[in-house]
């Protein structure tokens, strides 16, 4: 997609509020496809924290986009299957295979003012980044405490899964500002309709 080109998907901001990078990858499907271009994938990779800000991602191409979309599908099947009690063993095999690679190796470097910042020892390959996301998926699903905190959004038609780290574990929506606000508006309209009746 050319710079400056606007699509319907571009109106949906990338989200990074699910509690894990692998779950943030799943949010890119709702309410519409958000990873619809190489540029959007670059923005997601940086925004997710997979690479430090300023990391050149010039090698990202259509092949990377296909690979990330494929991994996203496998993670979605695996996480959904685990939440629904219907194991997705085919997806598990593919996520395990992606996790075999080595994630990018970080290092600390000093800035001009002496502060330490994170950088990568080498520019990451697609396989490096896929391995990082796949490994995080495995860690999430094999950690009993984290797994017990997985929730599906209670918003109407919202498929987003998030890690509930709220006090008392009472979070109901993927986003209070999005699904939570819709629910509050709907509740207000129902009360208003009952009052008029």
LOPA-356785 format. One line per 10 residues: their letters; for each residue x negated, y, z negated of N, C-alpha, C, CB. Coordinates in Angstrom, 3 decimals, decimal comma, padded with zeros to 6 digits, m for minus. Each point is the difference from the previous one (the first is absolute). Glycine has a CB too. Example, Ala and Ser with C-alpha at 12.3 -4.5 7.8 and 13.67 -1.06 7.14 Angstrom:
! LOPA-356785
as	m013,190/m005,690/m007,800/000,890/001,190/000,000/m000,900/001,200/000,000/001,892/m001,173/m001,246  m001,542/002,223/001,966/m000,820/001,190/m000,060/000,770/001,090/m000,730/m001,184/m000,628/002,145
! end
This chain:
! LOPA-356785
xxxxxxxxxx	m000,852/m001,165/000,000/000,852/001,165/000,000/m000,895/001,224/000,000/001,863/m001,224/m001,215  m001,558/002,169/002,042/m000,795/001,213/000,076/000,207/000,844/m001,239/000,144/m000,048/002,489  m001,182/000,759/m002,840/000,096/000,878/m001,166/001,085/001,025/000,248/m002,441/m000,330/m000,547  003,267/000,544/m000,453/001,076/000,970/000,123/001,292/m000,609/000,497/m001,705/001,709/000,416  001,676/m002,924/000,100/001,212/m000,656/000,456/000,838/m000,371/m001,215/m001,165/m000,882/002,072  002,439/001,195/m001,980/000,889/m000,270/m001,123/000,912/m001,162/000,354/m000,085/002,417/m000,725  000,195/m003,370/m000,174/000,938/m001,105/000,187/000,955/m000,007/m001,180/m001,699/m001,366/001,314  002,752/000,588/m001,195/000,948/m000,097/m001,108/m000,686/m000,520/m001,251/001,861/m000,387/001,622  m002,797/m000,532/m001,418/m000,688/m000,585/m001,143/m000,874/001,010/m000,721/000,037/m002,183/001,164  m000,617/003,120/m000,419/m000,920/000,965/m000,606/000,677/000,824/m001,081/m001,250/000,096/002,143
xxxxxxxxxx	002,579/m000,013/m002,117/000,692/000,777/m001,025/m000,028/m000,704/m001,354/001,469/000,963/001,776  m001,788/m002,233/m001,793/m000,076/m000,735/m001,252/m001,440/m000,005/m000,498/001,965/m001,438/000,673  m002,160/002,026/m001,812/m001,343/000,069/m000,567/m000,454/m001,386/m000,438/000,413/002,367/m000,751  m001,699/m002,594/000,853/m000,563/m001,232/m000,527/000,104/000,046/m001,512/m001,579/m000,243/001,971  001,871/m000,885/m002,571/000,187/m000,065/m001,462/m001,082/m000,863/m000,627/002,485/000,302/000,272  m002,896/000,133/m001,454/m001,030/m000,733/m000,742/000,394/m000,054/m001,475/m001,799/000,723/001,649  003,019/m001,144/m001,912/000,516/000,019/m001,372/000,527/m001,352/m000,465/000,567/002,375/000,350  m000,967/m003,442/000,313/000,500/m001,333/m000,349/m000,806/m000,687/m001,086/000,823/m000,179/002,302  m001,997/000,705/m002,598/m000,806/m000,580/m001,065/m001,148/m000,869/000,474/002,011/000,074/m001,354  m002,005/m000,474/002,608/m001,086/m000,785/000,582/m000,083/000,335/001,485/000,304/m001,875/m001,708
xxxxxxxxxx	m001,503/001,818/002,248/m000,187/000,299/001,423/000,802/m000,973/000,863/m002,299/000,911/m000,487  002,307/m002,190/000,113/000,726/m000,984/000,807/001,500/000,296/000,026/m001,746/m001,708/m000,567  002,290/002,210/m000,537/001,416/000,363/m000,033/000,237/001,296/000,764/000,254/m001,156/m002,215  m001,227/002,079/002,162/000,110/001,227/000,796/000,025/m000,324/001,487/m001,189/001,281/m001,800  000,453/m002,320/002,202/000,047/m000,419/001,399/001,413/m000,446/000,367/m002,423/m000,693/m000,105  003,095/000,010/m000,806/001,377/m000,455/000,273/000,964/001,174/000,152/m000,477/m002,098/m001,276  000,222/003,206/000,580/000,918/001,152/000,094/m000,018/000,635/001,379/m000,340/000,414/m002,423  m000,652/m000,740/003,243/m000,094/000,636/001,316/001,054/m000,502/000,983/m002,426/000,273/m000,404  003,288/m001,180/m000,029/001,075/m000,490/000,873/001,322/000,723/m000,234/m001,126/m002,212/000,026  001,222/003,011/m001,074/001,294/000,542/m000,408/m000,065/001,506/m000,195/000,538/m002,174/m001,089
xxxxxxxxxx	000,437/002,934/001,507/001,246/m000,416/000,663/m000,177/m000,301/001,484/001,224/001,373/m001,648  m002,353/m000,960/002,216/m000,354/m000,348/001,372/m001,482/m000,333/000,016/001,820/001,496/000,985  m002,283/m001,993/000,134/m001,417/m000,311/000,148/m000,835/001,259/m000,202/000,554/m001,877/001,587  m001,489/001,805/m002,523/m000,881/001,137/m000,271/m001,386/m000,194/000,590/001,274/000,423/m002,081  m001,660/m001,643/002,350/m001,291/m000,266/000,635/000,235/m000,219/001,489/m000,946/m001,020/m002,135  001,315/002,091/002,813/000,360/m000,099/001,406/m001,098/000,477/000,938/002,340/000,305/m000,684  m003,510/m000,004/000,126/m001,104/000,448/000,847/m001,320/m000,230/m000,728/001,483/001,729/001,110  m002,547/m001,672/m000,356/m001,338/m000,141/m000,567/m000,273/001,152/m000,969/m000,801/m001,189/002,093  001,252/002,392/m001,737/m000,200/001,154/m000,889/000,694/m000,195/m001,344/m000,179/001,472/002,010  001,390/m002,023/m001,984/000,719/m000,244/m001,251/m000,702/m001,080/m000,820/002,161/000,671/001,105
xxxxxxxxxx	m002,717/m001,679/m000,439/m000,747/m001,033/m000,721/m001,228/000,621/m000,663/000,808/m001,770/001,620  m001,533/002,615/m000,901/m001,153/000,682/m000,608/000,432/000,772/m001,247/m001,099/000,189/002,267  002,204/000,546/m002,156/000,500/000,777/m001,145/000,367/m000,916/m001,160/000,855/001,758/001,570  m000,247/m002,908/m001,260/000,372/m000,934/m001,060/m001,241/m000,586/m000,668/002,123/m000,539/001,229  m003,106/000,140/m000,447/m001,222/m000,593/m000,563/m000,658/000,981/m000,968/m000,338/m001,376/002,097  000,225/002,634/m001,703/m000,618/001,003/m000,873/000,901/000,317/m001,182/m001,208/000,966/001,966  002,484/m000,750/m001,712/000,944/000,354/m001,070/000,156/m001,090/m001,042/001,190/001,404/001,629  m001,331/m002,650/m001,218/000,157/m001,118/m000,930/m001,181/m000,140/m000,953/001,363/m001,147/001,721  m002,490/001,774/m001,354/m001,203/m000,137/m000,817/m000,876/m001,179/000,403/001,259/001,038/m001,841  m000,918/m001,703/002,944/m000,854/m001,098/000,470/m001,404/000,498/000,321/002,020/m001,166/000,920
xxxxxxxxxx	m002,097/002,395/m000,441/m001,301/000,622/000,279/m000,016/001,364/m000,681/m000,245/m001,231/002,235  m000,933/001,711/m002,603/m000,089/001,323/m000,600/000,381/001,089/001,007/m001,795/m000,845/m001,542  002,305/001,976/001,060/000,301/001,106/000,913/m001,240/000,371/000,809/001,756/000,858/m001,593  m001,543/m000,531/002,841/m001,109/000,390/000,860/m000,696/m001,149/000,700/m000,293/001,887/m001,492  000,692/m003,130/001,204/m000,616/m001,145/000,685/000,420/000,028/001,467/m000,006/m001,387/m002,142  m000,961/001,389/003,053/000,370/m000,006/001,422/000,671/m001,317/000,376/m001,914/001,552/000,510  003,052/m001,448/000,125/000,731/m001,200/000,434/000,157/000,013/001,515/001,236/m000,096/m002,204  m002,317/000,398/002,878/000,033/000,129/001,454/000,215/m001,331/000,707/m001,494/001,956/m000,222  001,199/m003,062/m000,426/000,170/m001,315/000,618/001,423/m000,514/m000,024/m002,298/m000,470/m000,652  003,194/001,149/m000,058/001,389/m000,461/m000,089/000,638/000,094/001,379/000,173/000,743/m002,424
xxxxxxxxxx	000,404/m001,859/002,861/000,640/m000,034/001,314/001,289/m000,825/m000,071/m002,257/000,237/001,139  002,838/m000,514/000,008/001,262/m000,749/000,049/m000,148/m001,396/m000,592/000,646/001,294/002,032  m001,825/m001,883/m001,920/m000,230/m001,316/m000,602/000,090/000,055/m001,516/m001,450/m000,600/001,931  000,915/001,652/m002,523/000,120/000,192/m001,449/001,476/000,124/m000,382/m002,268/001,139/m000,078  002,996/m000,347/000,849/001,416/000,207/m000,311/000,746/m001,330/000,030/m000,108/002,327/000,964  m000,113/m003,132/000,065/000,662/m001,316/000,077/m000,379/m000,870/m001,203/m000,002/000,146/002,524  m001,270/m000,132/m002,896/m000,464/m000,832/m001,120/000,634/000,445/m001,320/m002,171/m000,388/001,211  002,271/001,685/m001,438/000,627/000,489/m001,229/001,493/m000,308/m000,016/m001,720/001,815/m000,135  002,380/m001,687/001,273/001,433/m000,314/000,055/000,235/m001,489/m000,243/000,360/001,905/001,605  m001,243/m002,747/m001,081/000,110/m001,448/m000,225/m000,216/m000,329/m001,476/m000,808/m000,439/002,351
xxxxxxxxxx	m000,219/001,030/m002,968/m000,235/m000,249/m001,423/001,177/000,509/m000,825/m002,490/000,163/000,361  003,027/000,987/000,008/001,169/000,537/m000,712/001,161/m000,985/000,046/m000,730/002,335/000,560  000,971/m002,923/000,594/001,090/m000,980/000,117/m000,245/m001,200/m000,905/000,397/000,733/002,363  m001,625/m001,230/m002,386/m000,329/m001,161/m000,835/000,134/000,335/m001,486/m001,561/m000,825/001,788  001,096/002,006/m002,186/000,129/000,414/m001,406/001,471/000,152/m000,360/m002,231/001,180/000,101  003,021/m000,602/000,799/001,435/000,155/m000,257/000,688/m001,341/m000,203/m000,027/002,086/001,351  m000,304/m003,064/m000,508/000,576/m001,334/m000,150/m000,433/m000,642/m001,314/000,029/m000,248/002,493  m001,305/000,411/m002,814/m000,540/m000,618/m001,211/000,601/000,623/m001,256/m002,125/m000,493/001,227  002,117/001,810/m001,324/000,547/000,681/m001,179/001,498/m000,245/m000,110/m001,786/001,758/000,172  002,499/m001,627/000,937/001,443/m000,248/m000,015/000,329/m001,426/m000,403/000,267/001,720/001,765
xxxxxxxxxx	m001,022/m002,656/m001,241/000,213/m001,398/m000,353/m000,233/m000,264/m001,471/m000,665/m000,619/002,288  m000,377/001,233/m002,841/m000,280/m000,186/m001,427/001,106/000,614/m000,864/m002,467/000,009/000,502  002,956/001,161/m000,115/001,081/000,635/m000,777/001,303/m000,786/000,094/m001,072/002,222/000,391  001,305/m002,837/000,767/001,250/m000,737/000,213/m000,090/m001,469/m000,396/000,497/001,567/001,838  m001,677/m002,014/m002,278/m000,153/m001,397/m000,376/000,004/m000,941/001,183/001,075/000,551/m002,123  m001,459/m000,064/003,278/m000,105/m000,844/001,192/m001,384/000,207/000,602/002,512/000,126/000,443  m003,458/m000,932/m000,850/m001,393/000,169/000,416/m000,161/000,073/001,514/m000,675/m001,206/m002,053  m000,151/002,154/002,483/m000,316/000,174/001,415/m001,430/m000,493/000,203/001,596/001,999/000,254  m001,746/m003,317/m000,195/m001,339/m000,586/000,045/m000,758/000,332/001,277/000,852/m001,820/m001,423  m000,166/001,992/002,541/m000,678/000,401/001,230/m000,629/001,378/m000,150/001,606/m001,386/001,327
xxxxxxxxxx	m000,871/002,300/m001,930/m000,532/001,348/m000,249/m001,149/m000,065/m001,001/002,264/001,009/000,478  m002,144/m001,873/m001,462/m001,069/m000,151/m000,993/m001,308/m000,445/000,672/001,726/m000,576/m001,762  m001,626/m000,353/002,682/m001,190/m000,477/000,723/m000,651/001,157/000,758/001,025/m002,305/000,225  m000,211/003,121/000,443/m000,557/001,103/000,797/m000,570/001,114/m000,879/001,645/m000,539/001,802  m001,012/000,830/m002,935/m000,548/001,009/m000,920/m001,307/m000,504/m000,603/002,327/000,842/m000,522  m002,361/m002,113/000,133/m001,247/m000,581/m000,516/m001,114/000,069/001,043/001,341/m001,530/m001,472  m001,007/001,276/002,737/m001,010/000,055/001,064/m000,534/001,423/000,151/001,127/m001,919/001,193  m000,255/002,911/m001,253/m000,443/001,401/000,117/m000,882/000,390/m001,177/002,095/000,557/001,261  m001,838/m001,140/m002,427/m000,755/000,342/m001,216/m001,411/m000,574/000,012/002,150/000,074/m001,244  m002,455/m000,977/002,156/m001,338/m000,607/000,044/m001,089/001,012/000,327/001,059/m002,132/000,696
xxxxxxxxxx	m000,702/003,156/000,048/m000,987/001,013/000,371/m000,455/000,789/m001,219/001,030/000,158/002,274  m002,091/000,579/m002,087/m000,528/000,825/m001,094/000,562/001,415/000,122/m002,127/m001,391/m000,102  002,711/001,903/m000,970/000,478/001,383/000,059/m001,190/000,955/000,112/002,047/m000,613/m001,363  m001,803/001,849/001,776/m001,104/000,946/000,152/m000,761/000,194/m001,319/001,291/001,155/001,823  m002,599/m001,094/m001,727/m000,835/000,175/m001,194/m000,116/001,486/m000,343/m001,294/m002,103/000,562  001,706/002,476/m001,769/m000,105/001,409/m000,394/m001,382/000,322/m000,554/002,450/000,020/m000,485  m002,749/001,251/000,444/m001,190/000,488/m000,685/000,316/001,402/m000,515/m001,577/m001,400/001,466  000,802/001,844/m002,419/000,158/001,344/m000,544/m001,129/000,872/000,533/001,137/m000,889/m002,095  m000,789/002,080/002,545/m001,007/000,954/000,469/000,239/001,336/m000,690/m000,192/m001,177/002,247  m000,861/001,941/m002,359/000,110/001,316/m000,626/000,342/001,054/001,049/m001,653/m000,684/m001,778
xxxxxxxxxx	002,527/001,590/001,389/000,311/001,137/000,853/m001,040/001,084/m000,268/002,495/m000,556/000,013  m002,410/001,651/000,712/m000,948/001,097/m000,185/000,035/000,564/m001,417/000,254/000,542/002,411  000,936/m000,608/m003,039/000,102/000,538/m001,369/m000,319/m001,046/m001,067/001,716/001,600/000,829  m002,143/m002,786/m000,417/m000,428/m001,026/m000,947/001,072/m000,986/m000,432/m001,610/001,636/m000,759  002,848/m001,457/001,203/001,082/m000,914/m000,365/m000,136/m001,303/000,793/001,526/001,960/m000,535  m001,087/m003,042/m000,076/000,012/m001,287/000,693/001,321/m000,173/000,737/m001,546/m000,993/m001,731  001,465/000,542/002,981/001,193/m000,299/000,784/m000,168/m001,377/000,622/000,415/002,461/000,473  000,704/m003,084/m000,185/m000,020/m001,335/000,603/m000,117/000,117/001,510/001,384/m000,914/m001,890  m002,215/000,109/002,461/m000,166/m000,135/001,442/m000,081/m001,492/000,305/m001,199/002,261/000,212  001,181/m002,589/001,054/m000,181/m001,391/000,415/m001,407/m000,170/000,536/002,459/m000,245/000,533
xxxxxxxxxx	m003,054/m000,915/m000,798/m001,369/m000,267/000,456/m000,090/m000,014/001,525/m000,406/m001,322/m002,087  001,477/000,892/002,732/000,048/m000,043/001,466/001,436/000,296/000,423/m001,921/m001,694/000,138  002,086/002,113/001,092/001,349/000,236/000,496/000,761/m001,321/m000,031/m000,784/001,925/001,472  002,029/m001,907/m001,960/000,748/m001,262/m000,126/000,498/m000,506/001,343/000,682/000,685/m002,288  m000,638/m001,987/002,402/000,644/m000,624/001,162/001,467/m000,243/m000,354/m002,187/m001,105/000,763  002,955/000,772/000,220/001,408/m000,341/m000,237/000,089/m001,181/m000,960/000,634/000,851/002,296  m001,457/m001,863/m002,078/000,026/m001,194/m000,849/m000,346/000,338/m001,449/m000,628/m001,392/001,985  m000,301/002,335/m002,183/m000,361/000,423/m001,358/001,221/000,561/m000,736/m002,349/000,498/000,783  003,081/000,362/m000,096/001,143/000,660/m000,640/001,167/m000,965/m000,176/m000,720/002,178/001,000  000,934/m003,049/m000,021/001,043/m001,017/m000,153/m000,317/m000,898/m001,188/000,457/000,054/002,478
xxxxxxxxxx	m001,726/m000,403/m002,647/m000,410/m000,843/m001,129/000,310/000,689/m001,323/m001,813/m001,020/001,409  001,569/002,319/m001,488/000,277/000,739/m001,237/001,487/m000,042/m000,338/m001,957/001,502/000,466  002,812/m001,308/000,537/001,452/m000,015/m000,237/000,466/m001,412/m000,343/000,299/001,941/001,583  m000,797/m002,932/m000,874/000,394/m001,388/m000,269/m000,440/m000,432/m001,393/m000,158/m000,513/002,449  m001,070/000,869/m002,840/m000,475/m000,358/m001,342/000,850/000,654/m001,076/m002,316/m000,249/000,900  002,702/001,482/m000,668/000,844/000,664/m000,987/001,360/m000,699/m000,117/m001,168/002,179/000,490  001,695/m002,639/000,622/001,266/m000,743/m000,007/m000,135/m001,259/m000,849/000,565/000,892/002,291  m001,659/m001,614/m002,094/m000,246/m001,228/m000,763/m000,132/000,313/m001,488/m001,139/m001,024/001,998  000,389/002,071/m002,318/m000,166/000,384/m001,405/001,342/000,374/m000,630/m002,327/000,802/000,509  003,147/m000,070/000,223/001,316/000,406/m000,504/000,882/m001,211/m000,286/m000,188/002,136/001,292
xxxxxxxxxx	000,253/m003,050/m000,343/000,923/m001,130/m000,139/m000,501/m001,089/m000,939/000,767/000,491/002,282  m002,048/m000,476/m002,614/m000,529/m001,012/m000,921/m000,219/000,548/m001,407/m001,086/m001,102/001,943  001,365/002,367/m002,161/m000,098/000,616/m001,328/001,396/m000,028/m000,625/m001,960/001,508/000,708  002,185/m002,358/m001,706/001,354/m000,140/m000,559/000,607/001,322/m000,484/m000,636/m002,301/m000,666  m000,157/003,145/000,046/000,530/001,275/m000,502/000,431/000,918/001,145/m001,483/m000,210/m002,012  000,623/000,338/003,027/000,346/000,850/001,143/001,185/m000,585/000,758/m002,394/000,747/000,187  002,371/m002,035/000,019/001,090/m000,645/000,741/001,351/000,193/m000,706/m001,643/m001,695/000,879  001,623/001,648/m002,202/001,241/000,205/m000,755/000,514/001,431/000,119/m000,732/m001,775/m001,585  m000,132/002,688/002,024/000,403/001,402/000,151/000,434/000,346/001,418/m001,568/000,558/m001,826  001,581/m001,533/002,721/000,469/000,254/001,364/001,510/000,194/m000,004/m001,905/m001,355/000,951
xxxxxxxxxx	002,364/002,379/m000,256/001,432/000,299/000,084/000,363/000,371/001,425/000,024/000,769/m002,395  001,231/m001,042/002,745/000,577/000,510/001,247/000,809/001,242/m000,339/000,084/m002,325/001,053  m000,153/003,301/m000,184/000,766/001,226/m000,203/001,490/m000,328/m000,038/m001,794/001,361/001,154  002,508/m000,715/m002,064/001,445/m000,206/m000,107/000,794/000,938/000,902/m000,352/m000,754/m002,335  m000,344/001,570/003,118/000,681/000,906/000,927/000,706/m000,768/001,104/m001,698/001,755/m000,497  002,782/m001,171/001,006/000,748/m000,620/001,090/m000,902/m000,268/001,193/002,076/001,153/m000,775  m002,131/m002,388/001,220/m000,745/m000,407/001,193/m001,481/000,352/m000,055/002,091/000,279/001,267  m002,661/m000,175/m002,437/m001,426/000,298/m000,115/m000,746/m001,282/m000,344/000,486/002,380/m000,730  m001,386/m002,822/001,611/m000,714/m001,255/m000,215/m001,323/000,149/m000,757/001,060/m000,794/002,075  m001,380/001,997/m002,505/m001,331/000,255/m000,556/m000,209/m000,736/m001,318/000,000/002,233/001,113
xxxxxxxxxx	m001,182/m002,837/m001,221/m000,435/m000,697/m001,210/m001,073/000,865/m000,643/000,533/m002,322/000,958  m000,472/002,464/m002,259/m000,977/000,825/m000,721/m000,384/m000,684/m001,297/000,946/002,100/001,015  m002,017/m001,607/m001,607/m000,471/m000,491/m001,285/000,552/000,940/m001,065/m002,125/m001,023/001,011  002,960/000,513/m001,885/000,633/000,830/m001,034/m000,928/000,128/m001,203/002,294/m000,728/000,771  m002,941/001,861/m000,866/m000,902/000,264/m001,115/000,593/001,055/m000,936/m001,966/m000,598/001,455  003,264/000,848/m001,328/000,651/001,011/m000,837/000,112/m000,486/m001,442/001,284/000,832/001,997  m001,153/000,112/m002,903/000,197/m000,350/m001,413/001,303/m000,789/m000,107/m001,267/002,078/m000,814  001,219/m003,191/000,174/001,192/m000,836/m000,165/000,360/m000,791/001,247/000,806/001,645/m001,641  m001,571/m001,504/002,693/000,241/m000,711/001,257/001,443/000,174/000,471/m001,765/m001,663/m000,633  002,211/002,923/000,682/001,387/000,274/000,388/000,137/000,725/001,326/000,530/000,080/m002,387
xxxxxxxxxx	m001,609/000,007/003,150/000,063/000,673/001,298/000,959/m000,767/000,907/m002,377/000,872/m000,256  003,269/m000,145/000,932/001,006/m000,636/000,837/m000,206/000,229/001,494/001,554/000,261/m001,883  m002,242/000,828/002,213/m000,109/000,373/001,406/m001,451/000,114/000,423/002,176/001,199/m000,162  m002,384/m001,373/001,465/m001,351/000,173/000,547/m000,458/001,430/m000,215/000,414/m001,789/001,721  000,523/002,720/m001,657/m000,305/001,413/m000,203/001,204/000,679/m000,618/m001,600/000,009/001,949  001,382/000,669/m003,050/001,087/000,747/m000,636/000,489/001,118/000,917/m000,950/m000,536/m002,267  000,009/001,099/003,048/000,360/001,106/000,880/000,756/m000,457/001,241/m001,994/001,206/m000,828  001,811/m002,448/001,240/000,658/m000,476/001,217/001,216/m000,852/m000,385/m002,210/000,033/001,275  002,000/m001,291/m001,588/001,118/m000,890/m000,320/000,710/000,406/m001,288/m001,203/m001,837/001,170  000,459/002,270/m002,161/000,628/000,427/m001,252/000,913/001,187/000,214/m001,969/m000,842/m001,249
xxxxxxxxxx	001,520/001,802/002,042/000,818/001,173/000,283/001,245/m000,383/000,786/m002,054/001,424/m000,016  001,909/m002,320/000,992/001,176/m000,465/000,761/001,028/m000,645/m000,926/m001,452/m000,362/002,021  000,971/m000,449/m002,970/000,918/m000,659/m000,938/000,704/001,020/m000,884/m001,460/m002,034/000,013  000,729/003,037/m000,481/000,619/001,027/m000,841/001,049/000,788/000,780/m002,119/000,167/m001,336  001,838/000,158/002,593/000,966/000,723/000,834/001,232/m000,870/000,228/m001,868/001,282/001,132  001,669/m002,567/m000,820/001,126/m000,909/000,226/000,847/m000,144/m001,258/m001,350/m001,231/001,712  000,691/001,127/m002,869/000,723/m000,108/m001,272/000,825/001,271/m000,250/m001,818/m001,514/m000,925  001,236/002,669/001,201/000,718/001,281/m000,177/001,214/000,054/000,925/m002,160/001,155/m000,641  001,992/m001,585/001,872/001,126/000,018/000,952/001,108/m000,951/m000,439/m001,591/000,573/001,853  001,217/m001,744/m002,388/001,022/m000,938/m000,478/000,783/000,612/m001,163/m001,432/m001,950/000,728
xxxxxxx	000,714/002,582/m001,670/000,696/000,644/m001,137/000,907/001,118/000,478/m001,921/m000,562/m001,496  001,451/001,357/002,454/000,804/001,101/000,533/001,244/m000,533/000,699/m002,075/001,388/000,275  001,927/m002,482/000,465/001,151/m000,595/000,704/001,008/m000,540/m001,010/m001,471/m000,597/001,968  001,000/m000,031/m003,057/000,898/m000,509/m001,033/000,727/001,155/m000,689/m001,509/m001,992/m000,346  000,821/003,080/000,117/000,611/001,149/m000,659/001,076/000,616/000,876/m002,133/000,430/m001,223  001,959/m000,442/002,542/001,007/000,554/000,919/001,197/m000,924/000,132/m001,809/001,173/001,248  001,601/m002,484/m001,482/001,083/m000,982/000,213/001,042/000,041/m001,070/m001,598/m001,424/001,146
! end
